[in-house]
């Protein structure tokens, strides 16, 4: 309901427009000039700009019948009509700068196009063809893509859009992401408050591909997308506009969890998403790490692009990552080597030309025990590369407390039956010195190394 002061401001403003010689219709610029000369309003008032009944159909032009009636009074019926019309209108003036700013922000500022660039080293695999078919179908079919970090979920959607030349609106979700970030809001532009569509609304209007990255970090505010996920459109209550998605609009969401939080603490900050929200995704794709052959292709292309191709090193890296992942799935280690980290190793190798240094730099982020375990595992695969600390001082086999064994993951059960033990802190298989010396040939296939400093025994 209009207050006494707001009614007075409206009356005074209409009188000022009359005194300025204005008659209906008027342009937005004319209204702005009256604002500047009188100071009654800082910007063109909403009872003019957001009243659908006052729009002439020409952008920035409004009917002001009061100027032709010789009276500056405002009829209550006009306000009632305005409220009804606002709910149904689809014409809301937005600043041109909003469109440009949004496009530049989403592409890193270098271009207004939102079609991703094709990555020359990208290797299609996994659900790439499925995602491509969904986008080509141009049917609304929201998809949830889950999987451990660094296995190419986001890049897959990005490169499908690049191949099909479709605009991609990527939003990196955080716990702070709210309705204003997603759907849009009022922004102060050149001293004026103007509505700017959010990336979700822009994707809907343009029939683009919307990527909600790391959606499991979202708070309850993400529920504002419920109607969008139903494909029915969304009502922008701040401006009274109903937006329906254009043909081709599609939604993909990526997450490290399935929307149920992270019990092991690996993905801290992830939340339990509302079941009604999750149920609105038509399908869930579970993305594992790439098969060994695919991962070899990925590393080969990466090294070729960096002019440092080393086929032997590539095979060793893939075998190393595969060994660590098997141990991870068996809860033998707490961390994992991702495809992204393997590419980082290749990059470090191109810079330093040193296998050992590239490996060590890749595992430095892990705790000491995990780092040592990963370096040891690599040493078992690549005997020609010394990683970690310098080789230990030679120990007399006759006095050694223990012998460390090069046991592969597939051989662990056999070694355990023969009496080998698992050193938990060092994540290393070993046999006690006395047991080894009774029958050295029995352990020879695992390349035993004499060690003088015995670790606390811990049966596997």
C-alpha positions as CSV (number, residue, x, y, z in Angstrom):
1,X,0.0,0.0,0.0
2,X,1.3,3.4,-0.9
3,X,2.2,5.7,2.0
4,X,1.3,9.3,2.3
5,X,4.8,10.4,1.4
6,X,5.0,8.1,-1.6
7,X,1.7,9.5,-2.9
8,X,3.0,13.0,-2.4
9,X,6.2,12.2,-4.3
10,X,4.2,10.8,-7.1
11,X,1.9,13.9,-7.3
12,X,4.9,16.2,-7.1
13,X,6.8,14.3,-9.8
14,X,3.8,14.3,-12.2
15,X,3.5,18.1,-11.7
16,X,7.2,18.5,-12.4
17,X,6.8,16.5,-15.6
18,X,4.0,18.8,-16.7
19,X,6.0,21.9,-15.9
20,X,8.8,20.5,-18.1
21,X,6.3,20.4,-20.9
22,X,6.1,16.6,-21.2
23,X,3.1,14.8,-22.6
24,X,2.4,11.1,-22.9
25,X,4.1,9.0,-24.0
26,X,7.5,9.8,-22.5
27,X,10.9,8.2,-22.8
28,X,13.0,6.8,-20.0
29,X,15.6,9.5,-20.7
30,X,13.0,12.3,-20.2
31,X,11.9,10.7,-16.9
32,X,15.6,10.5,-15.8
33,X,16.1,14.3,-16.6
34,X,13.1,15.2,-14.4
35,X,14.6,13.0,-11.6
36,X,17.9,14.8,-11.9
37,X,16.4,18.3,-12.0
38,X,14.0,17.8,-9.1
39,X,15.7,15.3,-6.8
40,X,12.3,13.7,-6.0
41,X,13.5,10.3,-7.1
42,X,17.1,9.2,-7.6
43,X,16.2,7.0,-10.5
44,X,13.1,6.6,-12.7
45,X,10.3,5.4,-10.3
46,X,9.1,1.9,-10.4
47,X,5.4,3.0,-10.7
48,X,6.4,4.0,-14.2
49,X,9.1,1.5,-15.2
50,X,7.6,-1.6,-13.7
51,X,3.9,-0.9,-14.5
52,X,3.0,-3.1,-17.5
53,X,0.0,-1.0,-18.3
54,X,2.3,2.0,-18.9
55,X,4.6,0.3,-21.4
56,X,4.0,1.3,-25.1
57,X,5.7,-1.7,-26.6
58,X,8.7,0.4,-27.5
59,X,11.7,-0.2,-25.3
60,X,12.1,2.7,-22.8
61,X,8.8,4.4,-23.6
62,X,5.9,4.8,-21.2
63,X,2.3,5.9,-21.2
64,X,1.7,8.7,-18.6
65,X,-2.0,9.6,-19.2
66,X,-2.1,11.8,-16.2
67,X,0.1,14.3,-18.1
68,X,-2.7,14.8,-20.7
69,X,-5.6,15.0,-18.2
70,X,-4.5,18.2,-16.6
71,X,-4.3,16.6,-13.2
72,X,-1.5,15.2,-11.1
73,X,-3.6,12.9,-9.0
74,X,-3.2,9.2,-9.2
75,X,-6.2,6.9,-9.3
76,X,-6.3,4.0,-6.9
77,X,-7.6,1.8,-9.7
78,X,-4.4,2.5,-11.6
79,X,-2.3,1.1,-8.8
80,X,-4.5,-2.0,-8.6
81,X,-4.2,-2.6,-12.4
82,X,-0.5,-2.2,-12.1
83,X,-0.2,-4.9,-9.5
84,X,-2.2,-7.4,-11.6
85,X,-0.3,-6.6,-14.8
86,X,3.1,-6.9,-13.2
87,X,2.6,-10.6,-12.5
88,X,2.0,-11.4,-16.1
89,X,4.4,-9.2,-17.9
90,X,7.4,-10.6,-19.7
91,X,9.0,-7.2,-20.5
92,X,11.5,-6.0,-17.9
93,X,14.1,-3.5,-18.9
94,X,17.6,-4.6,-18.1
95,X,20.8,-2.8,-18.6
96,X,22.9,-3.7,-21.6
97,X,26.0,-3.7,-19.4
98,X,24.5,-6.6,-17.4
99,X,24.6,-8.9,-20.5
100,X,28.1,-8.0,-21.3
101,X,29.4,-8.3,-17.8
102,X,27.8,-11.7,-17.4
103,X,29.3,-13.1,-20.6
104,X,32.7,-11.8,-19.8
105,X,32.7,-13.1,-16.3
106,X,31.7,-16.6,-17.4
107,X,34.4,-16.9,-20.0
108,X,37.3,-15.4,-18.1
109,X,36.9,-12.0,-19.6
110,X,38.4,-12.7,-22.9
111,X,35.3,-13.2,-25.1
112,X,31.5,-12.7,-25.1
113,X,30.9,-16.2,-26.5
114,X,29.9,-18.9,-24.1
115,X,30.7,-21.8,-26.4
116,X,33.7,-23.5,-24.8
117,X,36.9,-24.0,-26.8
118,X,37.9,-27.5,-27.8
119,X,40.8,-28.9,-25.9
120,X,43.2,-30.5,-28.4
121,X,44.5,-33.1,-25.9
122,X,41.0,-34.2,-24.7
123,X,40.2,-37.9,-25.0
124,X,36.5,-38.7,-25.1
125,X,35.6,-41.6,-22.8
126,X,33.1,-42.8,-20.2
127,X,29.7,-41.1,-20.5
128,X,30.8,-38.7,-23.2
129,X,28.6,-40.2,-25.9
130,X,25.6,-40.4,-23.5
131,X,25.9,-36.7,-22.7
132,X,26.3,-35.9,-26.4
133,X,23.1,-37.8,-27.2
134,X,21.2,-36.1,-24.5
135,X,22.2,-32.6,-25.7
136,X,21.6,-33.5,-29.3
137,X,18.1,-34.7,-28.5
138,X,17.1,-31.2,-27.2
139,X,14.8,-32.7,-24.7
140,X,14.7,-31.5,-21.2
141,X,16.5,-34.3,-19.3
142,X,18.4,-33.0,-16.2
143,X,21.4,-35.2,-15.3
144,X,23.4,-35.6,-12.1
145,X,27.0,-36.7,-12.6
146,X,28.8,-38.1,-9.6
147,X,32.3,-39.4,-9.0
148,X,35.6,-38.9,-7.1
149,X,37.6,-35.7,-7.8
150,X,39.8,-35.2,-10.8
151,X,38.2,-37.8,-13.1
152,X,36.9,-35.5,-15.8
153,X,33.2,-34.9,-14.9
154,X,33.1,-31.2,-15.6
155,X,35.5,-31.4,-18.6
156,X,33.3,-34.0,-20.2
157,X,30.3,-31.7,-20.3
158,X,32.5,-28.8,-21.3
159,X,33.9,-30.7,-24.3
160,X,30.6,-32.0,-25.4
161,X,29.3,-28.4,-25.6
162,X,32.5,-27.5,-27.5
163,X,32.0,-30.2,-30.0
164,X,28.3,-29.3,-30.5
165,X,29.0,-25.6,-30.4
166,X,26.4,-25.1,-27.6
167,X,26.6,-22.3,-25.1
168,X,27.6,-23.4,-21.6
169,X,26.7,-21.5,-18.5
170,X,28.9,-23.0,-15.7
171,X,28.1,-22.0,-12.1
172,X,30.5,-23.1,-9.4
173,X,28.3,-23.8,-6.4
174,X,29.4,-22.9,-2.9
175,X,27.6,-22.8,0.5
176,X,27.2,-19.1,-0.1
177,X,25.4,-19.5,-3.5
178,X,21.9,-18.1,-3.2
179,X,18.8,-17.2,-5.3
180,X,20.3,-13.8,-6.2
181,X,23.4,-15.5,-7.6
182,X,21.4,-18.0,-9.6
183,X,18.3,-16.3,-10.8
184,X,19.4,-12.7,-10.8
185,X,18.9,-9.5,-8.8
186,X,19.0,-5.7,-8.8
187,X,22.4,-4.2,-9.5
188,X,23.6,-0.6,-9.2
189,X,24.8,0.4,-12.6
190,X,25.8,4.0,-13.5
191,X,23.9,5.3,-10.5
192,X,20.7,3.4,-11.4
193,X,19.3,0.3,-9.9
194,X,18.6,-2.2,-12.6
195,X,17.6,-5.8,-12.8
196,X,20.2,-8.3,-14.2
197,X,19.3,-11.9,-15.1
198,X,21.3,-14.5,-13.3
199,X,23.1,-17.3,-15.3
200,X,20.2,-19.7,-14.8
201,X,17.7,-17.3,-16.3
202,X,20.1,-16.4,-19.1
203,X,20.6,-20.1,-19.9
204,X,16.9,-20.7,-20.0
205,X,16.2,-17.7,-22.2
206,X,19.0,-18.7,-24.7
207,X,18.3,-22.4,-24.7
208,X,21.8,-23.0,-23.4
209,X,23.4,-25.7,-21.3
210,X,23.5,-25.1,-17.6
211,X,26.2,-26.7,-15.5
212,X,25.9,-26.7,-11.8
213,X,29.4,-27.6,-10.7
214,X,30.0,-29.1,-7.2
215,X,26.3,-29.0,-6.5
216,X,26.7,-31.0,-3.3
217,X,28.3,-27.9,-1.7
218,X,25.0,-26.1,-2.0
219,X,22.9,-24.9,1.0
220,X,19.1,-25.1,1.2
221,X,19.0,-21.9,-1.0
222,X,19.5,-24.2,-4.0
223,X,15.8,-25.2,-3.7
224,X,14.9,-22.1,-5.7
225,X,15.7,-24.2,-8.7
226,X,12.9,-26.7,-8.1
227,X,10.6,-25.4,-10.8
228,X,13.6,-25.0,-13.2
229,X,14.4,-28.7,-12.7
230,X,10.9,-29.6,-13.7
231,X,11.3,-27.8,-17.0
232,X,8.3,-25.6,-16.4
233,X,10.1,-22.3,-16.0
234,X,10.5,-20.0,-13.0
235,X,8.7,-16.9,-11.7
236,X,11.0,-14.1,-10.8
237,X,9.1,-12.6,-8.0
238,X,11.3,-9.5,-7.6
239,X,10.2,-8.2,-11.0
240,X,7.0,-10.2,-11.6
241,X,8.3,-12.0,-14.6
242,X,7.6,-15.6,-15.7
243,X,10.5,-17.1,-17.6
244,X,10.0,-20.3,-19.7
245,X,13.0,-22.2,-21.0
246,X,13.7,-22.0,-24.7
247,X,14.1,-25.1,-26.8
248,X,17.4,-26.9,-26.1
249,X,17.8,-25.8,-22.5
250,X,19.4,-28.5,-20.5
251,X,20.8,-29.0,-16.9
252,X,23.8,-31.0,-15.8
253,X,25.0,-31.1,-12.2
254,X,28.4,-32.5,-11.0
255,X,29.3,-33.7,-7.5
256,X,31.8,-35.8,-5.6
257,X,29.0,-37.4,-3.6
258,X,25.5,-38.4,-4.4
259,X,24.0,-35.6,-2.5
260,X,24.1,-37.4,0.8
261,X,27.2,-35.7,2.3
262,X,30.7,-37.2,2.9
263,X,30.9,-39.5,5.9
264,X,34.7,-40.0,5.6
265,X,35.4,-36.3,5.6
266,X,37.2,-36.5,2.2
267,X,34.9,-33.9,0.7
268,X,34.4,-31.6,3.6
269,X,31.7,-28.9,3.2
270,X,29.4,-31.1,1.1
271,X,25.9,-31.2,2.3
272,X,22.9,-33.6,2.4
273,X,20.7,-32.3,-0.4
274,X,16.9,-32.4,-0.2
275,X,15.5,-35.7,-1.5
276,X,12.8,-33.9,-3.5
277,X,15.5,-31.8,-5.1
278,X,17.6,-34.8,-6.1
279,X,14.5,-36.7,-7.3
280,X,14.0,-34.1,-10.0
281,X,17.1,-35.2,-11.8
282,X,16.0,-37.7,-14.5
283,X,19.2,-39.8,-14.4
284,X,22.4,-40.1,-12.4
285,X,25.7,-41.0,-14.1
286,X,28.5,-42.5,-11.9
287,X,31.9,-41.6,-13.3
288,X,34.8,-43.8,-12.3
289,X,38.5,-43.2,-13.2
290,X,39.4,-43.9,-16.8
291,X,40.5,-47.4,-17.8
292,X,44.3,-47.9,-18.0
293,X,44.3,-47.7,-21.9
294,X,42.3,-44.5,-21.9
295,X,44.5,-43.0,-19.2
296,X,47.6,-43.8,-21.3
297,X,46.0,-42.0,-24.2
298,X,45.3,-39.0,-22.0
299,X,48.9,-38.8,-20.8
300,X,50.3,-39.5,-24.2
301,X,48.4,-36.5,-25.7
302,X,49.4,-34.4,-22.7
303,X,53.1,-35.2,-23.0
304,X,53.0,-34.8,-26.8
305,X,51.5,-31.3,-26.4
306,X,54.3,-30.5,-23.9
307,X,57.0,-32.0,-26.2
308,X,58.2,-34.5,-23.5
309,X,56.7,-37.8,-24.6
310,X,58.1,-40.8,-22.6
311,X,56.2,-44.0,-23.3
312,X,57.9,-45.9,-20.5
313,X,57.1,-43.2,-18.0
314,X,53.5,-43.0,-19.2
315,X,53.0,-46.7,-18.6
316,X,54.7,-46.5,-15.2
317,X,52.4,-43.6,-14.1
318,X,49.2,-45.4,-15.2
319,X,50.3,-48.7,-13.4
320,X,51.2,-46.7,-10.3
321,X,47.9,-44.9,-10.2
322,X,46.1,-48.2,-10.8
323,X,47.9,-49.8,-7.9
324,X,47.2,-47.0,-5.5
325,X,43.5,-46.9,-6.5
326,X,43.2,-50.7,-5.8
327,X,44.7,-50.1,-2.4
328,X,42.4,-47.2,-1.8
329,X,39.3,-49.2,-2.6
330,X,40.5,-51.9,-0.1
331,X,41.1,-49.2,2.6
332,X,44.8,-49.9,2.6
333,X,45.6,-46.2,1.9
334,X,43.6,-43.1,2.7
335,X,44.4,-41.1,-0.5
336,X,44.2,-41.6,-4.2
337,X,46.0,-40.5,-7.4
338,X,43.6,-38.8,-9.8
339,X,43.9,-38.4,-13.5
340,X,44.3,-34.7,-13.0
341,X,47.3,-35.4,-10.8
342,X,48.9,-37.6,-13.4
343,X,48.6,-34.8,-15.9
344,X,50.2,-32.5,-13.3
345,X,53.1,-35.1,-13.1
346,X,53.5,-34.9,-16.9
347,X,53.6,-31.1,-16.7
348,X,56.2,-31.2,-14.0
349,X,58.2,-33.7,-16.1
350,X,58.1,-31.3,-19.1
351,X,59.5,-28.5,-16.9
352,X,62.2,-30.3,-15.0
353,X,62.9,-33.4,-17.2
354,X,63.3,-35.5,-14.1
355,X,60.9,-38.4,-13.4
356,X,61.7,-38.6,-9.7
357,X,61.2,-34.9,-9.1
358,X,57.9,-34.9,-11.0
359,X,56.6,-37.8,-8.9
360,X,57.8,-36.3,-5.6
361,X,56.2,-32.9,-6.4
362,X,52.9,-34.6,-7.1
363,X,52.8,-36.4,-3.7
364,X,54.1,-33.6,-1.5
365,X,50.6,-32.5,-0.6
366,X,49.9,-35.8,1.2
367,X,50.9,-36.5,4.8
368,X,54.3,-38.1,5.4
369,X,53.1,-41.7,5.8
370,X,51.0,-41.5,2.6
371,X,53.8,-39.7,0.7
372,X,56.3,-42.4,1.6
373,X,53.9,-45.2,0.7
374,X,53.2,-43.7,-2.7
375,X,56.9,-43.2,-3.4
376,X,57.6,-46.8,-2.4
377,X,54.8,-48.1,-4.7
378,X,56.3,-46.1,-7.6
379,X,59.7,-47.5,-6.8
380,X,58.3,-51.0,-7.2
381,X,57.1,-50.2,-10.7
382,X,60.0,-48.2,-11.9
383,X,63.2,-49.8,-10.6
384,X,65.4,-47.4,-12.6
385,X,64.1,-44.3,-10.9
386,X,65.1,-43.6,-7.3
387,X,62.3,-41.6,-5.5
388,X,62.1,-40.3,-2.0
389,X,65.2,-40.3,0.3
390,X,68.5,-41.5,-0.9
391,X,69.1,-45.2,-0.8
392,X,69.6,-46.5,2.7
393,X,73.0,-47.6,3.9
394,X,73.7,-51.3,3.1
395,X,72.7,-53.7,5.8
396,X,74.2,-57.1,6.5
397,X,71.6,-59.7,5.7
398,X,72.9,-61.9,8.6
399,X,72.0,-59.2,11.1
400,X,69.0,-57.5,9.5
401,X,65.9,-57.2,11.7
402,X,63.6,-57.5,8.7
403,X,63.5,-57.7,4.9
404,X,61.1,-55.4,3.0
405,X,59.3,-57.1,0.2
406,X,58.2,-55.8,-3.2
407,X,54.7,-57.4,-3.1
408,X,52.2,-56.4,-5.7
409,X,48.5,-55.9,-4.8
410,X,47.5,-59.2,-6.5
411,X,50.2,-61.1,-4.5
412,X,49.3,-59.8,-1.0
413,X,47.3,-62.9,0.0
414,X,50.0,-65.3,-1.0
415,X,52.7,-63.3,0.9
416,X,50.5,-63.2,4.0
417,X,50.0,-67.0,3.9
418,X,53.8,-67.4,3.8
419,X,54.3,-65.3,6.9
420,X,54.8,-61.8,5.5
421,X,53.4,-58.9,7.6
422,X,52.1,-55.4,6.7
423,X,53.8,-52.4,8.3
424,X,50.9,-50.0,8.7
425,X,52.9,-46.8,9.3
426,X,55.2,-47.4,6.4
427,X,52.6,-49.2,4.3
428,X,55.2,-51.8,3.4
429,X,55.2,-55.6,3.3
430,X,58.1,-57.3,5.1
431,X,59.3,-60.5,6.6
432,X,61.1,-60.8,9.9
433,X,64.8,-61.4,9.6
434,X,65.0,-64.8,11.3
435,X,62.1,-66.2,9.3
436,X,63.7,-65.0,6.1
437,X,67.1,-66.5,6.9
438,X,65.6,-69.9,7.3
439,X,64.7,-70.1,3.6
440,X,65.9,-67.1,1.6
441,X,64.9,-68.6,-1.8
442,X,61.3,-68.7,-0.6
443,X,61.2,-64.9,-0.7
444,X,63.5,-64.2,-3.6
445,X,60.8,-63.4,-6.1
446,X,59.8,-60.3,-4.1
447,X,63.3,-58.7,-4.2
448,X,63.9,-58.6,-0.4
449,X,65.8,-55.6,1.0
450,X,67.6,-56.0,4.3
451,X,66.6,-53.3,6.9
452,X,68.2,-52.8,10.3
453,X,65.6,-50.6,11.9
454,X,62.6,-52.9,12.6
455,X,59.1,-51.3,12.6
456,X,56.5,-52.3,15.1
457,X,54.9,-55.5,13.8
458,X,51.3,-55.0,12.7
459,X,49.6,-58.0,11.1
460,X,47.6,-57.1,8.0
